[in-house]
Each structure stands twice: as C-alpha cells, then as structure tokens.
Amino acid sequence: MTRSEIEAAGIDEVLLGRVRTAVEAAGAVLRDRYTTHARARNLTEIFEELQANDNAVLPDLERRLLDARPGSQWVDDELATGTLPDGEWWIVDPAEGNINHVHGMPEWAVTATLMRDNRPVLTVVHLPLTGDTYTAIAGHGAARNGETLRVSAKTGLDAGLVATSQAQPDEDQETYRRIGESVSALLTAGLVVRVSVPATLQLVNVAAGRMEAFWQYSEVRSGLVSGALLVTEAGGLVTDLRGEPWTPGHRDFLAAAPGVHRAVSEALAPVK
C-alpha cells in the first residue's frame, strides 16, 4: 500500500493510537483475571474459562474499535477462515493464547487487525504481562513500544530457530500428519524447532528478529493476520508454502526472514 493509499483510507497514527488504547485496556482486564495456576479441572471447565475471558473484554473492545473506524465491520468468529468480503473488517482475538491464560502460562496477548479488501493494513498486539505492544501500519514499518523492528539477518537455515503451531483443537488428521512431518523436516534442516501456541506470539518473534521463520497448515485468520503485517513491515517475506503471496484464502502460511525463506520452503516441499 502506497502512502497515498494509506492517506486515502485514513489509516494514520491517530487511528493507531485509538486502537492501541482499546487493546491495552482489554489487556489490563485479562491481566487482572490471570493466575499462575491452572483454573480448570476438565474440558467443560476449560471452555467455561475460555468463554469467560472473551466475555470480560470483547463487548468493550468491539465498541471501541468500531467507533474508531466508522463504516468498518466486525468478524464475529475468531476461528473463521477464508477470504472476507470487500471493505474494512476488524479481525480481533480478545485473548490470543487463551488456553495458556487459563492454564497459568504467560504466552498470551490481545490482538486487533484492520483488514481492507483482504489485506491487513493496521495491527496492534499487546502482551499484558510484559507490557510490550507491537504495532504496524502498512507501508509505515513495524515497532515494539515505538522501537523499529527488523527481521533476522541470518542467511543459513543451519543456524535458524524456526517454529510452527496448530491453529485450533480438533484439526483434521491430515493436518496433524503434515504438522508432524514438517517438524521432522525442519529438525533436520534447521537448528531448533519450537512447537507452541499461539501463532501470533511466534510471529512477533520473527518480526523482532528473534526467530527466523514460522509456518502453519491452517487458514484461521485471527492467528495470522497480525503477525503477517508485523513480519512484512519488519522486512520479512509472507507467502504460502509454494512461495505465492499469502492472503487469508490460502490454506498454509510461511513467514520468514528473506535469508532463509527459500530454504524453509524447500525443506517443507516434500510434505504434501
């Protein structure tokens, strides 16, 4: 997106500030709800806790974001897949890594991304336990707490720290097979492979240059769009596993530093 396109869309620092305020307010609520021990004893209680977290922050977050961008629309299902209708849509995860939150683990965040004609154009990712906020506007770069982000400068996958994740519980068996085979492939080709949720926190690490690549066999939008914009604006490449530019309609995803992108894609090519 060119500067003129950004200005025409009205996507600027004022809007970013309002989104950041909304996301950080939601994060404060979740931080107050957080404990360092697991709060559920069975599957029923897990889902009750997950829903309670969403309910605690989602109504206010939705109101603030829709007010901040008149005419924008809201994606209700955080696990939705595929392309969106034209126009501007908010894709929000009120508790990205919610499963970690309810089990007393620290890897969770609040994310909000404005999509315009199926392209992420603004994003905020807030990590309440560290106080870090990651932001990006298309064409304006990515930042952590205002400091510019750059992807890794590594050019060899043999020195690469890479990661993958499952997008949601109850993936189909074919997806599980591909995840397993892909981990084996990158354990051989790379230095270290991380497998954990949520995807956004992995992608934040790629954007910040702490990891070299992240891939996923999924088209769940809410876990990918924030990180896709952050990585792109930090100088990384975001494609599908065949190297085509990624959109929410693709069924797989790869974000990587330019120096290792091709090597990761080639390592994953045998996984069908």
BELFENVEN-V864281 format. One record per residue. N is the residue number from 1. PHI is phi in radians with two decimals (* if undefined). NEAR is the number of other ideal C-beta (glycine too) atoms within 10 Angstrom. Layout:
N/PHI/NEAR, N/PHI/NEAR
This chain:
1/*/16, 2/-1.37/9, 3/-1.04/9, 4/-1.11/9, 5/-1.17/13, 6/-1.09/18, 7/-1.13/10, 8/-1.12/10, 9/-1.40/18, 10/1.28/12, 11/-1.60/22, 12/-2.54/13, 13/-1.17/11, 14/-1.13/10, 15/-1.08/18, 16/-1.00/20, 17/-1.09/13, 18/-1.19/16, 19/-1.16/24, 20/-1.06/16, 21/-1.06/13, 22/-1.14/24, 23/-1.18/26, 24/-1.21/16, 25/-1.13/15, 26/-1.09/25, 27/-1.08/25, 28/-1.12/13, 29/-1.13/18, 30/-1.17/22, 31/-1.09/17, 32/-1.19/9, 33/-1.49/16, 34/-1.36/18, 35/-2.25/10, 36/-1.64/8, 37/-2.22/6, 38/-1.16/13, 39/-1.81/16, 40/-2.30/15, 41/-1.85/8, 42/-2.71/8, 43/-1.11/9, 44/-1.05/9, 45/-1.22/13, 46/-1.03/18, 47/-1.17/13, 48/-1.13/13, 49/-1.20/19, 50/-1.02/16, 51/-1.16/12, 52/-1.11/14, 53/-1.09/19, 54/-1.03/17, 55/-1.13/10, 56/-1.23/16, 57/-2.15/22, 58/-1.16/18, 59/-1.02/11, 60/-1.19/14, 61/-1.12/22, 62/-1.07/17, 63/-1.05/11, 64/-1.12/17, 65/-1.28/22, 66/-1.16/14, 67/-1.17/11, 68/-1.22/19, 69/-2.31/19, 70/-0.97/8, 71/1.59/8, 72/-1.33/16, 73/-2.14/14, 74/-2.11/11, 75/-1.56/16, 76/-1.28/9, 77/-1.65/10, 78/-1.23/20, 79/-1.78/13, 80/-1.17/14, 81/-2.23/15, 82/1.45/13, 83/-1.33/14, 84/-1.78/20, 85/-1.08/8, 86/-1.03/9, 87/1.93/12, 88/-1.83/19, 89/-2.34/21, 90/-1.59/20, 91/-1.89/24, 92/-2.25/27, 93/-2.07/27, 94/-1.19/25, 95/-2.60/27, 96/-1.19/26, 97/1.46/24, 98/-0.95/23, 99/-1.07/18, 100/-1.22/19, 101/-0.97/25, 102/-1.32/24, 103/-1.82/17, 104/1.35/12, 105/-1.79/15, 106/-1.52/14, 107/-1.52/17, 108/-2.66/27, 109/-2.76/29, 110/-2.08/29, 111/-2.27/28, 112/-2.52/27, 113/-2.31/28, 114/-1.64/28, 115/-1.74/24, 116/-2.27/20, 117/0.89/13, 118/1.21/17, 119/-2.14/15, 120/-1.22/26, 121/-2.10/22, 122/-2.72/26, 123/-2.59/28, 124/-2.36/28, 125/-2.19/29, 126/-2.03/25, 127/-1.87/22, 128/-1.08/22, 129/-1.29/14, 130/-1.78/10, 131/1.43/11, 132/-1.40/14, 133/-2.26/20, 134/-1.80/27, 135/-2.38/27, 136/-2.74/28, 137/-2.16/22, 138/-0.95/21, 139/1.49/15, 140/-2.02/18, 141/1.56/16, 142/-2.16/26, 143/-2.57/19, 144/-2.06/18, 145/0.89/10, 146/1.54/7, 147/-1.65/8, 148/-1.05/11, 149/-1.73/22, 150/-2.40/15, 151/-1.24/29, 152/-1.06/25, 153/-1.66/11, 154/-1.07/19, 155/-2.10/13, 156/-2.14/12, 157/-1.21/22, 158/-1.09/10, 159/-1.86/14, 160/-1.56/25, 161/-1.76/17, 162/-2.22/27, 163/-2.64/25, 164/-2.52/24, 165/-2.83/22, 166/-1.61/20, 167/-1.39/22, 168/-2.86/16, 169/-1.12/11, 170/1.07/6, 171/-1.11/15, 172/-1.30/9, 173/-1.09/7, 174/-1.12/10, 175/-1.16/18, 176/-1.05/12, 177/-1.07/13, 178/-1.12/19, 179/-1.03/21, 180/-1.07/12, 181/-1.16/14, 182/-1.20/24, 183/-1.09/17, 184/-1.05/12, 185/-1.10/18, 186/-1.41/26, 187/-1.09/13, 188/-1.36/9, 189/-1.47/18, 190/-1.83/22, 191/-1.57/15, 192/-2.48/13, 193/-2.06/19, 194/-1.81/15, 195/-2.26/14, 196/-2.81/15, 197/-2.04/21, 198/-1.62/25, 199/-1.07/28, 200/-1.02/31, 201/-1.23/25, 202/-1.18/26, 203/-1.20/31, 204/-1.02/27, 205/-1.16/19, 206/-1.15/27, 207/-1.07/32, 208/-1.49/20, 209/1.39/17, 210/-1.48/12, 211/-2.33/24, 212/-1.67/31, 213/-2.80/33, 214/-2.46/29, 215/-2.32/27, 216/-2.71/26, 217/-1.69/23, 218/-2.97/23, 219/-2.17/21, 220/-1.18/22, 221/-1.18/28, 222/-1.11/25, 223/-1.50/30, 224/-2.07/26, 225/-1.17/27, 226/-1.07/31, 227/-1.15/33, 228/-1.04/27, 229/-1.21/28, 230/-1.05/32, 231/-1.15/27, 232/-1.03/22, 233/-1.27/24, 234/-1.57/25, 235/1.74/18, 236/-1.58/30, 237/-1.94/22, 238/-2.20/23, 239/-2.47/19, 240/-1.48/18, 241/-1.35/21, 242/-1.75/11, 243/1.63/14, 244/-1.41/9, 245/-0.93/10, 246/-1.36/21, 247/-2.35/15, 248/-1.07/21, 249/-1.47/13, 250/-1.38/19, 251/-1.57/13, 252/-2.49/19, 253/-2.61/26, 254/-2.49/23, 255/-2.14/31, 256/-2.69/27, 257/-1.13/25, 258/-0.98/14, 259/-1.23/19, 260/-2.16/26, 261/-0.97/21, 262/-1.11/13, 263/-1.12/21, 264/-1.15/27, 265/-1.03/19, 266/-1.18/13, 267/-1.13/22, 268/-1.55/23, 269/-0.97/12, 270/-1.21/9, 271/-1.42/19, 272/-1.85/8
